[in-house]
Amino acid sequence: MVNRTGEARIKPEFVREITSTEDIDNSEFPEDETANNFVCTTQCDTQNVSMLEPPQQKKKKGQNKCRGSTVPRIKDIDRLCPNFLKSEKCQFEANCKFSHNVKNYLDKRPPDISNSCINFITSGYCKYGIECRYGKEHLTADFKNIIDEEKHKKYLANLGNENALSKESMLAIRKKKYQFPRADCYLKSSSEGTHNFLVNNREKKKIDFSNKLYLAPLTTVGNLPFRRVCKNFGADITCGEMAMATNLLQGHQSEWALVKRHSSEDIFGVQLCGGYPDSMAKAVEMLNKECQIDFIDINMGCPIDLVFKKGEGSALMGRMKKLEEVVKGMVQVSDVPITIKMRTGIQENKSIAHKIIPLVKEWGVDLITLHGRSREQRYTKAADWDYINQCAKLSHPVPFFGNGDIFSYEDAIKRQENFGVDGLMIARGALIKPWIFTEIKEKRHWDISSQERFELLKCFTNYGLEHWGSDTKGVENTRRFLLEWLSFLYRYIPVGLLEVVPQKINERPPSYFGRNDLETLFASHKSCDWVKISEMLLGPVPDSFTFLPKHKANTYS
């Protein structure tokens, strides 16, 4: 059989002949769209940002931007009041948007998905009570919630810090009474032209970054349950999803959910995105006060238009004055190390990271990570590791990590030994096969079975039900994030099926049969099959359910 360009070579006996256009995976070829000119709308340094992008771009790559919501809408009136569930008086009484009618809820209550509730198993208590979709284990015949007091007490004692914003702090934020003494002092000194007032006053936490495997901060798919899975396979460093500094400062609960940490994440950071020294410094001070974190990462690599046009993410690479103020402010306000992740540059043929690295090193960052592609390239071309090697020499003695196209232990060893990096950051490789961390540490190709992969999905599902909840809303949130992840997982080709090992990250899988039905199902590029997998784990989908992944599979050469 003749392979198409950019296609992985699979043993002939497993290749499936394409019989109709419906079987062709076109997900890596996004539709043509005309992009708007990228002109920054910010007030400061806009002349630099507006010149960063070429006047036209052929395609908007990377996201299905018009997909709409993928989470079924659950009416508040169909959900029981949380306070009422706890047998407390509801403070909103007649004006409460949730239902207080238990009999009516029980008449409509959907059937349980399973008899075993992961929250009750792990903690001895499920706070979702009769709303839990796995409630038989902890509900009496008259639907009273059971508590295993001894197990729950032990669970609470070992819970650790979840990085949740306290009610008092949330109230202070909303009333604009939250105090930022360090940030205010820095901003005042900055306006007066002095920056050294805090440098020698506090000793920062130290982290040994050398020879570590770092799971990249990943928007949407880099959620807490996924990070737990990667920790199980040997990831050393984890980082929360990109959080917008301004949203944290406004107390948005959805943004604060991104900084939550699990106790298994022993080296954990928060990634901040912003373009202005005041919001970034204040966000750092708040995170230091409210959370248990080991480092804070500056996002200087996000390529998406919405972020770029605000002068944030990768746009900071073209706003050196603002970048200096942002970095110095964060370094001086923080008690934990400040790290930075960047791209080679903004435009494809104009690398500028080598000019920025000596500067951020001088300004006091504790770790620099370079993704070997520009903003314009996204993921469609190979990462430039020769350029990463060049930049690594400029970073010394500040630890330097390389990122891009690591998909096997050979890739990892080659990059670590020959390109001057202190450690490796892994992004797509971990999404497609999270066991890559085990492969690297054990220096082997793992021909993981379909049943082992299914158990891995079970593990993620349980973590999701713990994190998002085991009520209907939590189940559907878990399903949504599982489906997003499956849009990456299907790209893995089992080692035993390959003619040439290892698989390269930018080689698309041809249509093929697996060694059993489950392995064949995992190889499907059709979202209806991903939904079928989710139903094997989370029960039937709601009526009229549809799914379109957030990220297009625009990752092949």
N, C-alpha and C positions, 0 to 999 in steps of 0.2 A: 504493500500500500504506500502511496506517495503522501507525505505529510505536507500540510499547508505551511507557509512561512509563519514562524512564530508559534508553531504548535508543538507540544510535547510529543515525544515518540513513545508509543505504547505498544506492547506485544500484540502482534496481529490477531491472536485468538480472542482478544478482549475488545477489539475495535468494533463499533457498531456502525453499519452503513447508514448514511443519512438518506431517508426515503422521501422526505417532504421538507419544505421550507420552514415548517413549524418546529422541526427538530434542530434547526441551526441556532446556536447561541449568538445572538446579535447584541447582547448586553454590553459588549465592550466597544460598540460603535454608537456613541450618542448621536441623537438627532442634531441636524444643523440648526444653530440659533445665532442670531445676530446679537453680539454683545454691545452693551452701551460703552461709551467712552468712560474711562475710569478717572473721574475728577474728584479729588477730595473735597468734602464739604466743611472741613474743620477750619477754624479761624487762623491758627498759627502754622507757619511753615507749609502752607498750601501750595506755594509755588514749586516746592520740591516734589510733593506727592503727585501733582497733576502731570508732571513730566515723567513719572516712573513707568507708565504704561504706554505701549504703542497706541496710536489713535484707533486702531481696529483690531479685533481679535475674532478669528473665524468661528470658534465654538466656545460655548460655556461647558466646561468639563467638570466631571466629578460628582455632580448631584442631580437627582431628579427633582427639579425645583418647583414643579407644579403638581406634585403628587397629592396634596391635601393631607388631612389627618389620617393616620393608620390605626388610631385607637378608637374602638367603638365608643360612642357617647353613652354614658350611663347617667340617667336622670337622677338628680339629687333626691327627688321625691321617692325614688325607688330604693334609696339607701337609708338604713336606719341611722338615727342621730348617734354620733360617737359617745356623747355624754349620757344619753339615755341608755346606751348599751352598758355603760359602767354603773348603772343604777344611781346616777347622780341627777340632780335637777338640772334641766336644760335652761341656761340663762336667757335664751332667746324665746323660749316658750312658744306662743302662737305664731311668732314670726320666723321660727326656725325653718330653713329650707329643706331639712331632712325629715323623713317620716318618723313618727312616734308610735305608729300603729303596728305592733308586733304581729297581731293576728293576720292583718292584711299582708304583711311581708311573708309570713309563713305559708300563706296560701299560694303566693307567687314564687316562693323560694326555689331556685334551680336545684336540680339533683346534685349530690356530692360527686366530685370527680373521682375521689378515692377515699378510703377509710382512714388513711394515715396522714396526719398533719405534721409537716416538718417543723413548724413553730412550736407545737406542743411537745414533739419529740426532743427538740434541742433545749427548750427553756422551761418546760413544764406548764406553760400558759400560752394561750393564743388570744390575743387582744381583740380579734375579729369576731369571737363568739359565734352567734348563730349566723353571721354573714360569711363565715369561713366555708370555702368550697370543699374542705376536707374535714368537716366538723364532727363526724360520727365518733371519732376517738375521744373528743373532749366535750361532748354534749350529752346531757342526760336525756331520758325519754321525753321530758317536758321542756327540752331545749335550754336548760340551765348550763352555764359554762363551768367546766371543771378546772381546778387549779391543783397541780402537784406542788404543794408548798415547799417541800424540801429541795426538789430539783430546781424550782424557780429561784429560790434563795441563793442556791449555789451558782446558778446562771448569772444572776445580777452581780454577785461578788466578783465574777471573772469577766464582766462585760467590757471594761475598759472604756476609753474615750471614743465617741462616735463623731466628734466634731459637729455637734448640733448647736446652733445659735440659741442662747437662752432667751426666755420670754422677756426678761428684764432688758437685755441688750436689744432685742427686736423692738420693744416699746421705745427705748431711747433713740433708736435709729429713726423710727417713724415720727417721733416728736422733735427730731433734729437736736437731740440733747446728748448724743454720744460724743465722748471727748477723744480727741486725737492729739495729745500733747507733743509726742515725738514728731509726727508729721507736720504739725503746725510750726514747730520750732525749726524743722528743716526748711520748710517753704519760706519762712521768714528770713532765715540765714541765706537761702538761695537768692532771694530778691536783693539782699544786701551784699552778695558776692562772696560770702564765706561758707565753706562746706565742711569744716573739720571739727565741728562742735561735739559730735558724738563718737568719733572714730575710736578714741581710746577709753571711752567710758564703760563699755560693756564687752564681755568676752563672748564670742559667738560659739554656738555648738559646732563641733567638728565631725565631719563624715569622711570615712575612707572610701572614696569612689573607685579605687583602682581595681581592675579586672572584674568589674561587675557587669551583669546583664540587666539592662534597663528596659522595662516595658514602656513604650512610648505613650504619652498622653494622647488618647484617641477620642475625638468627639463622637458622642452617641454610643459607639460600640465599646469604648473603654470604661464601661460602668463598673461599679463595685463587684457585682457577681462575676463578671469576666476577669477582673483583676485577681479575685480569689482563685479562680481556675488556674491562671498563669502562675500564681504563687505556689500552688500545688505541684506544678511542673518545674519549678526551680528559678523563677524570675527573682532577681535580687532587689531591684528598685522598682517601685510603682509610683505612678503620679495620677492624680485625678484628672477628669476631663477639663478642657479649657473653660475657665470661669471668667466672666466679664467683671472687671473691677467695679464699674459703676453699678451693676446689678447687685453685687454683694453689698455695696454701701447703701443701697436702697432697701436692703433686707428682703430681697426676692427669695422666697422659700425654694423655688425651683433651682436657683443658682447655688444656694447654700447646700442643697442636696448633692451637688457635684464635689464638695470638699469632704464628704463623709469618708471615714476610714474604717477598715476592718482590723481587728486585733492581729491578724496574720501578716499584715503589711508592716514589716519591721523597719523598712526605710521608705517613707512615704512623703510625697510632696504635693503641693497644689500648684497648678499652672494658671497664671494670671494673664489676661489679655487687656490691654489698654494703651492709650496713646499720650497720656498727660501725667506729669509728675505728681499733681495733687491727688488725683483719684488712685493712682498706683501706690503712692506712699501711705495713704490712709487705709487702703485695702490691706496692705502688708501689716500695718500696725494692728488692725482689727483681727486679722488671722493669727498674729502672734498672741494676742490677748485671749481669743475665744477658742482656739483649736490646738490640738497636739499634732504638730507637723514637724518634719525633719528638714525640709527645704522648701523654697518658693521659686518656681520657674517662670521666667519671662517668656511669653510667646512672641517670637519675632519670626514666625514661619507660616502662620495661617494664611492661606492663599485666597480664601473666599472673598467675593466682591463686597459683601456687606461689611465685613471687617476692614478690608483694605481701604475702602472709600472713606472710612472714618479716620484714616491715618494710623491704624492699629495693625497688629500682626506683622506680616512681611513688609508692610508699608513703613514700619519703623526703620528699616534698613536704609531708607532714603531720607530720613529725618534725623540727622546726626545730633543736632542741638537738642531736640526733644529727647532723643535716646539717652544722651548724656545726663540730662536732668532726671529722667525716669530711673536709670540705673543707680545713680548716686543717691537719690532719695530712698530707694528701696534698700540699698546696702546699709545706709546709715540708720534707718528706722528699725531694721529687722534684727531679731535675736538668733535667727536661723540662717544658714547659707542661702545666698541668692544665686540661682543658676540661670542660664539663658540658652534657648534653642533657636537656631536660625537656619536659613537656607543659604545656598551659594550666592544668591542675589535675587533680583526681581525679574530682569529680562534674561532670556535664555543664553545669549552669548555675551553677557556682561557680568562676570562674577565679581562681587565686591566684598565677600566675607573676609578675605585676607586683609582688607583695609580696616575692618571693624573689630576683628579679634584683638589686636594689640590695644585698642582703645578700651574695650570692655574689661580686658584684663587689668589695665591700669585703674579703671573705675571701681574694681573690687569684687567682681563676680567670682564665685567659687568653683564653677564648672561650666564649660562651654560644650554644647552639642551641635554638630553640623550635619544637616540633611543634605546629601550630595546632589540636590537638584534645585533649580530656580523656581520662583513662583510660577513663571510662565510654563515651565515643563510639566508641572504636576507630577504624575507618575508614569508618563508615557515613554520615557527614555531611561536608559541605565543611569544609576547614580555615579557621579564622577569621584571615584575613590582616589585618583591621583591628585585631584584638587584637595580632597580631605587630608591627604598626607601632607601636602604643602602647608595647609592651615594648622595642622597638628604641631608642626615645628614652631609656629608663631605663638602658640598658646602656652608653651612651657614657661613656668612650672605649674600653671593652672591646669587641672585635669581636663582632658579633652576626649569626648565621645564621638564616634562616627555612626551615621545612620543611613541606611539605604540598601535594599536588595539582599538582605541576609536571609537565606532560606534553607540553609543546611549547616551542619557542623563544619564542613570544609570551607564554606563561605566565611564563617565566623573565625576559624583559625587563620585563614589567609589574611583577613582584614586586621586581626589583632596583632599578628606577627610581622606583617609587612608594611603597614600603613601608619605606624606611629601613634595609634590611639591607646588611651588608657582603659577604655571600655566600649561596649557596644550597646546602641539603642536599637530595639527591634519593634517594628510596627506591623505592617501587613503580614510579615512572616508569622507573627504570633496570632493574628486573626485567622489565617488560613490553617495553620497547624500550631496550636498553643503548646504542644509537646516539644516544640523546637528547643525550648530551654533545657529539657532533659537530654535531647539529642546532642546539644552543644557540650553540656557538662559530662556526658558519658561517651562522647565522640563516637556516635553510631547513628545509622539510619534505622529508625523505628518503623517497621512494617506493622503499624497499628491495625488491629482488626476492626471490623465494622461494629462488633458488639462492644469493644472498648470505647469506640467513638460514641456509641449510643449511651453508654454509662457516663461518659463525659458530659453529654447534653443533659442527662438526668441530674448530674451534679450542679450544672449551671441553673437548671430549672429550680432545684431546691434552694440554691442561694438566692435566686430571684424572688421566690415566694417569701423567704426570710426578709429580704430587703424591701420589696415593693408591696408585700402583703399577700395573704391567702384568701382574701375576699374576691369578688368578681373583678373589681377594678385592678387589684394586684395581679390576678391571674392574667388579665389581658395586657397589662404593662409588661409582665414577664414574657408573654407570647410575642409582643411587639419587638422587644430587644433580642429575643431568641431568633426571630425571623431576620432581623437586621444582621445578626451574626452569621446565620446560615447563608446569606448572600455572599459571604466570603468563604465559608467552610467548604462549599461545593467545589471550589477550585483546587482543592487538594487531590492529588492522584496517588493512590496507594503504591508504596515502593515496589511491591511484588508484581505490579502491572507494567512498570516502566521498562523500556528497552535500555534507556540511558539514565543512570542514577548519578546525582540527584536531579530532581525536577528544578528548573529555573523559575524564579518568581514571575518573570514576564512571559513565560510560555503558557499559552492557553490550553486547557485540556480539550482534546477532541471528544466527540461523543463515544462513550464506551460502556461495556457491561462490566459490572463488578464480579467478584468471586461468589457473591450470593446476592439475594434480592435487596437486602438492607444496604449493602455497599453500592449497588446500582442506584438505589433511591438517593443515597447521599451524593451521588455524582450528578444529579439532575440540576440543570440550570433554570428549571421552571419554578416560578414562585408558588404555583399550586401544589407542587411536591414538597416545598418547604413548609407550607401550611399543613400538609398531611403529616409531616414529621412532628410539627408542633401539637397536632391532635393526639399523637401517640403519647405525648408527655403531659399535655394540659387539657385534654378533653376536647369536645367539639367546639368549633369556632362559633361565635354569634351569627345570627341570620344576616345575610347580605355583607358578610365580611370580605374585604379585599385587601391585598397587600402589594405595595410597590416599594422596593428598598430605597432608602435615602441616598445611598451612594451607588452611582453607576459603576459597572465593572470596567472602567476605563483604565486598565492597568497593564495592558499588553502592548508590546512594541508593534 
